[in-house]
Amino acid sequence: MSRFFVALIIASLLFCLVEFYAFQALRTITKNRYIKLVWILVAVAIYLNLFYTLYSTPRSAGQTLRFQMATGLLLTLLIPKLFIVLVMFGEDVVRGVYKLISYVSPGKTQAIPSRRLFVSKLALGLAAIPLASFIYGIIQGRYNYKVLKYQLSFEDLPDAFDGFTITQISDIHSGSFTNKEKIQYGIDLIKEQQSDLLLFTGDIVNNKADEMDNWIDVFNDFEAPYGKFSTLGNHDYGDYVQWNSDEDKAKNFQAVKDIHPKIGFDLLLNENRYIEKDGQRIALIGVENWGKGFNQAGDLQKASEGLNKDDFKILMSHDPSHWEYKVKHDDFNYHLTLSGHTHGLQMGIEIPGFFRWSPSQYVYKQWAGLYTEFGRFINVNRGFGYHAFPGRVGIWPEITVIELKKGTSTA
């Protein structure tokens, strides 16, 4: 039996368990058979659509828009029902404890109490919150671009760069795009920042270079007086598609790299550039992807060849695990690292200054936003596009603007 069918059987059993529990809440509050029938038919249709999409999509096709929508519908159905399951399971624990106490107590053993209408209504009410959030995330949340601005001070920043501005974007994932008007809105926000330097930190496609064909003219409309630079992300290598040959994969990889000059970006492949202003300069370094558990083509030492230790350095490295495991401890002193990759998992809760949570934090120590250790900074951009799940819930697409200041370090 193939791994696909084993996974299919396990997933089916888990889905049936979730559906059984969730259905208990509905059955408690209504006797209307048509409502219950619609509930069942919608669930069956979404699960069958997912399984058919997985079965019928060849590995060579990569992540199709149909797969993304099937995944989106599944999560929109499943996540709210998990809330129902938690509440209903909690009630079952209470009912079980009641039965156990009754059993060990003197006197007649009492029957397990019936489900309470209030608990079922509570479960369905709680489930309505993520349901509405996921629907919004797919329809509008993936285009809810946010401009996040930071001001960072460094004692050793060259005087000429006091007030120098950098716009960072990351994780375009052009193969996921469907709405040119909405994407253009995000592009216009980037242009409005009028930063001195524009940096893109990888994942221009999901898998294949031709995903960008319809978007070249959209992304070839930026201006930055001190240049536009980019680096690669893990998806740019074509590692998640089954290719007919190694030659085809190599051709696609070259085509992905060729996209960058077409949109006016200087792609740094384990390389560096000096950015000069008024006779002073800072160093910009770009490494290929280096990720814990991912492609590790990044070579920090090679990328830094020709630089001086006392240069002020900005590093573009797609995966923040590179900073965690290699960069932040490096004595060569990379002042500011710009990353992306995590997307903040495209779902979570962020209340600025008070609370933030995402499942991404259980995988990455630095998963979204600005972090500092040892007097060095990393910004993890939440991404411009989206991948796998065709939406964003609470973790919005990001355009980062960083202003460099001369002064006492803000670390």
C-alpha positions in Angstrom: 0.0 0.0 0.0 1.5 3.4 -1.0 2.3 6.1 1.4 -0.5 8.3 -0.2 -3.2 5.8 0.6 -1.9 5.2 4.2 -1.9 8.9 4.8 -5.4 9.1 3.2 -6.8 6.4 5.6 -5.2 8.1 8.7 -6.5 11.6 7.6 -10.0 10.1 6.9 -10.2 8.6 10.4 -9.1 11.9 12.0 -11.6 13.9 9.9 -14.4 11.5 10.8 -13.5 11.9 14.5 -13.6 15.6 14.3 -16.9 15.6 12.3 -18.5 13.2 14.8 -17.8 15.4 17.8 -18.7 18.6 16.0 -22.0 17.1 14.8 -23.0 16.5 18.4 -23.2 20.2 19.0 -25.4 20.8 15.9 -27.7 17.8 16.8 -28.2 19.2 20.3 -29.5 22.6 19.2 -31.6 21.6 16.2 -33.8 18.7 15.1 -34.1 20.1 11.5 -33.0 17.3 9.3 -32.3 19.7 6.3 -29.8 21.8 8.4 -28.1 18.6 9.5 -28.0 17.3 5.9 -26.5 20.5 4.6 -23.9 20.3 7.3 -22.9 16.8 6.3 -23.0 17.4 2.5 -20.7 20.5 2.8 -18.2 18.6 4.8 -18.2 15.6 2.5 -17.8 17.9 -0.6 -14.8 19.7 0.9 -13.1 16.5 1.9 -13.7 14.8 -1.4 -12.5 17.9 -3.2 -9.2 17.8 -1.2 -8.6 14.1 -1.7 -9.4 14.3 -5.4 -7.1 17.3 -5.9 -4.2 15.5 -4.1 -4.8 12.4 -6.1 -5.2 14.0 -9.5 -2.5 16.7 -9.4 0.9 15.3 -10.7 4.0 16.1 -8.7 5.4 17.9 -11.7 2.6 20.5 -11.5 3.8 21.9 -8.2 1.4 23.7 -5.9 -1.5 24.7 -8.1 -4.2 27.3 -7.4 -6.7 24.5 -7.2 -4.6 22.8 -4.5 -4.4 26.1 -2.6 -8.2 26.6 -2.7 -8.8 23.0 -1.6 -6.5 23.6 1.3 -8.2 26.9 2.1 -11.6 25.3 2.1 -10.4 22.5 4.3 -8.9 24.8 6.9 -11.9 27.1 6.9 -14.1 24.0 7.7 -11.7 22.2 10.0 -10.3 24.9 12.3 -13.7 26.1 13.5 -14.7 22.5 14.1 -11.6 21.9 16.2 -12.9 24.7 18.5 -16.2 22.8 18.8 -14.4 19.5 19.5 -12.4 21.1 22.4 -15.6 22.4 24.0 -17.5 19.2 23.5 -14.6 17.0 24.6 -14.3 19.2 27.8 -18.0 18.5 28.5 -17.5 14.8 27.9 -14.7 14.9 30.5 -17.0 16.5 33.0 -19.8 14.0 32.2 -17.3 11.1 32.6 -16.1 12.4 36.0 -19.7 12.8 37.1 -20.4 9.2 36.1 -17.2 8.0 37.9 -18.2 9.8 41.1 -21.6 8.3 40.9 -20.2 4.8 40.4 -17.9 4.9 43.4 -20.4 6.6 45.7 -22.9 4.7 47.8 -26.4 4.5 46.4 -27.7 4.0 42.9 -25.4 4.7 40.1 -26.6 7.7 38.0 -26.8 7.8 34.3 -24.3 10.0 32.4 -26.0 13.5 32.1 -27.3 14.4 28.6 -25.5 17.1 26.7 -26.4 20.6 27.7 -27.9 22.9 25.2 -25.8 25.8 26.6 -22.5 24.0 26.0 -23.5 23.2 22.4 -24.5 26.8 21.7 -21.2 28.0 23.3 -19.2 25.6 21.1 -20.9 26.8 17.9 -20.6 30.4 18.9 -16.9 30.1 19.5 -16.5 28.3 16.2 -18.1 31.2 14.4 -15.1 33.4 15.2 -12.4 31.4 13.3 -15.0 30.6 10.6 -15.5 34.3 9.9 -11.8 35.0 10.3 -10.8 32.4 7.7 -13.5 33.5 5.2 -12.2 37.1 5.6 -8.6 35.9 5.3 -9.2 34.3 2.0 -11.4 37.1 0.5 -9.5 40.1 1.8 -6.9 39.3 4.4 -4.3 38.2 1.9 -4.4 41.7 0.4 -4.5 43.5 3.7 -1.0 45.0 3.3 0.6 46.7 6.3 3.6 49.1 6.2 5.6 48.5 9.4 8.2 51.2 10.2 11.3 50.9 12.5 14.0 53.3 13.5 17.3 51.6 14.4 20.2 53.4 15.9 23.9 52.3 15.6 26.9 54.0 17.1 29.2 52.9 14.3 26.8 53.9 11.4 28.7 56.2 9.0 27.5 59.8 9.4 26.3 60.0 5.8 23.8 57.3 6.4 22.0 58.9 9.3 18.4 58.9 8.2 19.0 56.4 5.4 15.8 54.4 4.6 15.4 50.8 3.5 12.2 49.1 2.3 12.2 45.3 2.6 9.8 43.0 0.9 9.9 39.2 1.0 8.2 36.0 -0.2 6.3 37.3 -3.2 5.2 33.8 -4.2 3.9 35.0 -7.6 2.5 31.5 -8.4 -0.2 32.1 -5.9 -1.5 35.4 -7.3 -4.9 35.7 -8.9 -5.9 39.4 -8.6 -3.8 41.9 -10.4 -5.7 44.9 -9.1 -5.1 43.9 -5.4 -1.4 43.1 -6.0 -1.0 46.5 -7.7 -2.3 48.1 -4.5 0.5 46.5 -2.6 3.0 47.6 -5.2 1.8 51.2 -4.9 2.3 51.1 -1.2 5.9 50.0 -1.7 6.5 52.9 -4.1 4.9 55.4 -1.8 7.6 54.7 0.8 10.2 56.3 -1.5 13.1 54.6 0.4 16.7 55.0 -0.5 17.2 51.3 -0.9 14.8 48.5 -1.9 15.6 44.9 -0.8 13.8 41.7 -1.6 14.7 38.6 0.5 13.6 35.7 -1.5 10.9 33.3 -2.8 9.9 35.1 -5.9 8.0 32.0 -7.1 6.4 28.9 -5.5 8.3 26.5 -7.8 8.6 27.4 -11.5 10.0 30.5 -13.2 7.0 30.9 -15.5 4.8 31.7 -12.5 6.2 35.2 -12.8 5.5 35.7 -16.5 2.3 37.7 -15.9 3.8 39.8 -13.1 7.1 41.1 -14.6 5.5 44.4 -15.7 4.0 44.9 -12.2 7.2 44.4 -10.3 9.3 46.3 -12.8 8.0 49.6 -11.6 10.1 50.4 -8.6 12.7 53.2 -8.2 15.3 53.5 -5.4 18.2 56.0 -5.7 20.7 53.6 -4.1 19.6 50.5 -5.9 17.4 47.4 -5.7 18.9 44.2 -4.5 17.6 40.7 -4.0 18.5 37.2 -2.9 17.0 33.7 -3.2 14.6 31.8 -1.0 14.1 28.0 -0.6 11.2 27.9 -3.1 13.3 29.5 -5.8 15.4 26.3 -6.2 12.5 24.1 -7.5 13.0 21.5 -4.8 9.3 20.9 -4.2 8.4 19.7 -7.8 9.2 16.5 -9.5 11.2 17.3 -12.6 11.6 15.2 -15.7 15.3 15.5 -15.5 18.1 17.3 -13.6 18.6 19.4 -16.7 15.0 20.6 -16.6 15.5 21.6 -12.9 18.7 23.4 -13.7 17.1 25.3 -16.6 14.2 26.4 -14.3 16.7 27.5 -11.6 18.5 29.7 -14.1 15.2 31.1 -15.4 14.3 32.0 -11.8 17.6 33.8 -11.4 17.0 35.6 -14.7 13.7 37.1 -13.4 15.6 39.4 -11.0 17.3 41.6 -13.6 14.1 41.7 -15.7 12.4 43.5 -12.8 15.5 45.6 -12.1 17.0 43.8 -9.1 20.6 43.0 -8.6 20.5 39.4 -7.4 23.2 38.6 -4.8 24.3 35.0 -4.9 26.8 34.7 -1.9 28.0 38.2 -2.9 28.3 41.7 -1.5 28.1 45.3 -2.7 29.2 48.6 -1.2 26.5 51.3 -1.0 28.2 54.6 -1.2 26.9 58.0 -0.1 28.8 61.3 0.3 32.2 59.5 0.3 31.2 56.9 2.9 29.8 53.5 2.5 28.0 50.5 4.1 28.2 46.9 3.0 25.3 44.9 1.7 25.6 41.1 1.7 23.3 38.6 0.1 23.5 34.9 0.7 21.7 32.1 -1.1 19.2 30.2 1.0 20.4 28.7 4.3 17.8 27.1 6.5 17.6 24.6 9.3 16.1 21.6 7.6 16.1 23.3 4.2 18.5 24.0 1.3 21.8 25.3 2.7 23.4 26.8 -0.4 24.2 30.0 1.6 27.9 30.7 2.2 28.4 33.5 4.6 32.2 33.5 4.4 32.2 33.6 0.6 29.5 36.3 0.5 31.6 38.5 2.8 34.9 38.2 0.9 36.6 41.6 0.4 34.7 43.2 3.3 36.3 44.6 6.5 35.3 43.6 9.9 34.6 47.3 10.9 32.3 47.9 7.9 28.7 48.6 8.7 27.0 45.5 7.3 23.4 44.6 6.3 22.8 40.9 5.5 20.0 39.6 3.3 19.3 35.9 4.3 16.0 34.4 3.5 15.6 32.0 6.4 15.8 33.4 10.0 17.2 30.2 11.3 20.4 31.2 9.5 20.7 34.2 11.9 19.9 32.0 14.9 22.5 29.2 14.1 25.2 31.0 12.2 25.0 34.8 11.9 24.3 36.3 15.4 27.3 34.7 17.0 29.7 35.6 14.1 32.5 37.8 15.2 32.5 39.5 11.8 29.5 41.5 13.2 26.6 41.7 10.8 24.7 44.7 12.2 21.3 44.1 10.6 19.9 40.9 9.0 16.8 40.9 6.9 14.9 37.7 6.5 11.4 36.3 5.6 10.4 32.7 5.0 8.1 32.1 7.9 5.1 34.2 6.8 4.1 34.0 10.4 2.4 30.9 9.1 -0.2 33.4 7.7 -2.4 32.9 10.8 -2.2 34.0 14.3 -3.1 36.8 16.7 -1.2 40.1 17.0 -2.2 43.0 19.3 0.7 45.4 19.0 2.4 46.1 22.3 0.3 43.5 24.2 0.1 40.0 22.7 1.0 38.0 19.7 0.8 34.3 18.9 1.2 32.1 15.9 1.9 28.4 15.5 5.0 29.6 13.7 6.7 30.4 17.0 6.9 26.7 17.8 9.2 26.2 14.8 11.1 29.5 14.6 12.6 31.4 17.5 12.5 34.5 15.3 9.2 34.2 13.4 7.9 37.7 12.7 9.1 41.3 13.3 12.2 42.8 14.9 14.6 40.9 17.3 17.9 41.8 18.8 20.7 39.9 20.5 24.4 40.7 21.1 23.8 44.2 19.8 22.7 42.8 16.4 19.3 43.0 14.8 17.2 40.8 12.6 13.9 41.7 11.0 11.7 38.8 9.9 9.3 40.1 7.3 5.9 38.4 7.3 5.9 38.2 3.5 4.2 40.1 0.6 2.4 37.1 -0.9 1.0 33.8 0.4 1.6 30.1 0.0 -0.3 26.8 0.5 -3.2 28.5 2.4 -4.7 31.2 0.0 -5.3 33.7 2.8 -4.1 35.4 5.9 -5.7 35.4 9.3 -4.3 37.9 11.8 -0.8 37.9 10.2 -1.1 40.4 7.4 1.2 40.8 4.4 4.0 43.2 5.2 6.1 46.0 3.8 8.9 46.9 6.1 10.6 50.3 6.2 13.7 50.7 8.3 15.4 54.1 9.0 19.0 53.9 10.1 20.1 56.5 12.7 23.5 57.5 14.0 23.5 57.3 17.8 23.4 55.1 20.8 22.4 51.6 19.8 18.8 50.7 20.3 19.7 47.1 21.0 
